[in-house]
Amino acid sequence: MEKKKRILVTVIILNLIIVVSQIGFGIYAHSLALITDAVHNFQDVISLIIAFIAAVFMTRKPTDKMTFGYLRSEAMAGFINSAFLVGAIVLIIISSIERLFFPQEVDSIYVIIVGFIAFVVNALSAYFLGLHRHDQDKHGHEDLNIKAAYLHLLSDAGISVGVVIGGILIYFYKIYWVDPLISILFSLYIFKETYPVLKKTYMILMESVPPDIDTKEIQEIILRECKDILELHDLHIWALSSKDIYLTAHIVLKPSVTVEEFDKKVQQISKLMDEKGINHVTIQPETENFKCPNVY
């Protein structure tokens, strides 16, 4: 765990330096492509921070005030990051379209140098994370965060190569419209990668049913496999993080069912739900004489 933290902190610092440098030199050199690359690099920084959150905060035990612990922090960080990126991308595209019609001179030397440095940093960061990912892939969810950051860094290295190529074209041929064109293309790519994350984290924060789970199917499975259940209502399924999916439900039991038999029913339901990826199950038993109102 400590090794993972050190690697993540090192890679985060390196990428933050690149982000600041690209924004600064992008403004100085009048290069929207460099600024767009900085935005994508910043996305990688946030994905690394999310991985760090998974390695530190999500392992903390619940408290009297934080009864669910910090599981929701992963979704919150991802949503804020994605929302910020979408806003930044819209502004960049608007500026890029304006630049296409009214090109500005771009200092291509800075674009080439800073873009190449960004490529080296991203490639090395991906290399270090890639080595650690292979060593730790048995740890499940935390490794999924590392893998996501690893893939983002690889894609960013590719974008940095595109920035360098654009800078070379501008240097030799003075075609300044290449810079906003690259910016628009990369912005569209970043939006394509960002929107699914924005949607997923938003749905987690809104406590919606995970997209790969069918509520009606879950209800049918429980009623079909547990014969002593007369009715199931007030069923709720939601996710606190990408790996923690909860289910709560009220079940109406036959009068003959004992407490011990109910315990077995809960175990049976939990096993069935675990096969569907639901790993936290809470069941409230009721009788036909007393059924709570189904509020939602």
Residue, then its C-alpha position, 0 to 999 in steps of 0.5 A: m500500500e505504501k509503495k502504491k501511495r508513493i508512486l501515485v503521489t510522484v506521478i500526480i506531482l509530475n503531471l501537475i507540473i506538466v499541466v501548469s507548464q502547458i497552460g503557461f506556455g500555451i497562453y504565451a505561445h498562443s497555442l490552443a492545442l497545448i492548452t487542450d493537452a493541459v486540460h486532458n493532462f489535468q483529467d489524468v491528474i484527477s483520475l490519479i487522485i481518485a486512485f489515491i482516494a481509493a487507496v486511502f480514504m475508501t479503506r477507512k472504517p465508518t464512524d458514528k457520523m460517517t456511517f457509510g465511511y468514505l465510499r461516495s468520495e470516489a463518485m464525487a471526485g469523478f463527477i466534479n472532475s468530469a463536469f469541470l472538463v466538459g465546461a472547459i472543453v466547451l470554452i476551448i471549442i468555441s475559442s478554437i472555432e473562432r481561431l479557425f476563421f481568424p488564425q493567430e500566429v503560434d510560437s511553434i518552438y514552445v509547442i514542440i518542446v513542451g509537447f515533447i516533455a509532456f509526452v515523456v512524462n506521460a509515457l514514464s508515468a504510464y510505465f511506472l503505473g503499468l509495472h505496479r498494475h501487473d504486480q497488484d492485479k489480484h487486489g481488484h477494485e483498487d487496481l481498476n483505478i490504477k488501470a484507468a489512470y494507466l490507460h488515461l496516461l497512455s492516451d495523453a501521451g498519444i495526444s502529446v505526440g499529436v501536439v508535437i506533430g502540429g507544432i512541427l507543421i506550424y514551424f515548417y509550413k506556417i499553417y496556423w489553423v492546424d493549432p485550433l483544428i488539433s484543439i477541436l479534434f482533441s476536445l471532441y475525443i476528451f468529451k467522448e471519454t469524459y461523458p460516460v464518466l460524468k453520467k456514471t458518477y451522476m447516477i451514483l450520486m443520485e442513487s439510481v439503479p446501476p445500469d447492468i442491474d434489472t430491478k424487475e429481474i431481481q424481484e422475480i429471482i427472489l420470489r421464484e427462488c424463495k417460495d415462502i415469500l408472499e410479496l416483495h415491496d419497497l425494493h431499492i438498489w443503488a451504488l455507493s461506489s463502483k464496487d459497493i452495490y446495496l439492496t434493501a427490500h421488505i418481504v411478506l412471509k408466510p405465518s409459518v416461517t420461523v426466525e431461524e428460517f428467515d435467517k436462512k432466507v436472508q442468506q439465500i437472497s444474499k447469495l443470489m444477489d452476490e451473483k448479480g454483483i450486489n454485495h450488501v443486502t438488507i431485508q425487513p420481514e413483515t407479515e400479512n397482518f402488518k405491511c408498511p406503506n410502499v412510499y417509493 
